[in-house]
Amino acid sequence: MSATAKIFPHPRNAWYAAGWDHEITSRAPLARTIAQRPMALFRTADGRPVALADACWHRLAPLSLGTLVGRDEIQCPYHGLRYNPAGRCTAMPAQETINPSAMVPSYPVVDRNRFVWVWPGDPTLADPELIPDMSQMDSPQWAGDGLTIAAQCNYQLILDNLMDLTHEEFVHGSSIGQAELSESEFRVTHEGDTVTVTRWMLDVPPPPFWRKNMRDRFPDFEGTVDRWQIIHYQAPSTIRIDVGVARAGTGAPEGDRSQGVNGYVMNTITPETDRTSHYFWAFMRNYRLESQSITTQLRSGVERVFGEDEAMLTAQQRAIDANPDYEFYSLNVDAGGMWVRRILDRMLRTEDASEGAGSTVTPALRVG
């Protein structure tokens, strides 16, 4: 796969966020397509998440249109077949004998860090230790909230966007962008399935978003700041961005952030199809934790910023589809994103080699 491919395929042997934990309930199933696999998601009466293929064994009616019955079963809306969390049929209303082949795939699923994670690939490889680190989401030392974007683009375009934040100068000029983004140096490191991009901007004027946040914590704040952006990528599609500003010259680059405000922009992107993605994001902060007002204001502000990204990514995907013979090219600011593509390419090649060797993927297990 070319490192500048415009429609990048997604690995299947990986954990993806299927939804916020509050979206998956024991009241009704939720339909969601994860890595091109339609799933019906629900919880058992004791709260365990379940992810089944969204197609009944009998006539492929969507199970997500069905009902939850008993303590842990889902009933097909068409002819009433029932399935347990392992995907095995437990009842066929029209006959006493249950066909032993009557089952649907059950995908490994785990509750963690306010998300429900699903593994759409080979279930024997579904190690919960591989779930991306999103620990700020439910840590008592951080507060915040987020939303979901139904992004009309390939998931890799979102990763490209998040790995190179110089676009803020041009796309988000009224909120978080400033000329110093393009002018500042950055450092890229990589190890295993992770990539880190580090950028510092010293003694610069704070853009409007950060000026407001500084004054939320320090009402008398005036002057310049030292600003940082430290992007942490973890395969296949989770990016946590350590961001913030501190009063210029007070030691933030050396590790003392006490005279500033620190946030984490949490992003995990789940491919739906080749051209659509579920983009889960949140903004978490480690100051004024008690203030619901600040949480709401930050979520609304970041939502507006990400709305600008969404419009650009949608337009980019349309341009890609309209110009199939055009190539992608790279600039030096794309270094982090290029390492991301190399890691994903390695994952895809490993999957292809495994399938070529005769591996059979038959999801039928739940991890949790």
ABEGO torsion letter per residue (X at the ends): XBAABABBBBBABBBBBAEBAAABBAABBBBBBBGGBBBBBBBBAAGBBBBBBBBBAAAGBBAAABBBBEAABBBBAAAGBBBBAAGBBABBAABABBBAABBBBBBBBBBBGGBBBBBABBAAABBAAABBBAAAAABAABBEBBBBBBBBBBAAAAAAAAABAAAAAAAAAAAABBAAAAABBBBBBBBEABBBBBBBBBGBBBBAAAAAAAAAABAABBEBBBBBBBBBBBOAABBBBBBEBBBBGAGAAAGBAAABBBBBBBBBBBBABAABBBBBBBBBBABGAABAAAAAAAAAAAAAAAAAAAAAAAAAAAAAAABAABBBBBBAAAAAAAAAAAAAAAAAAAAAAAAAAGBBBBBABBBX
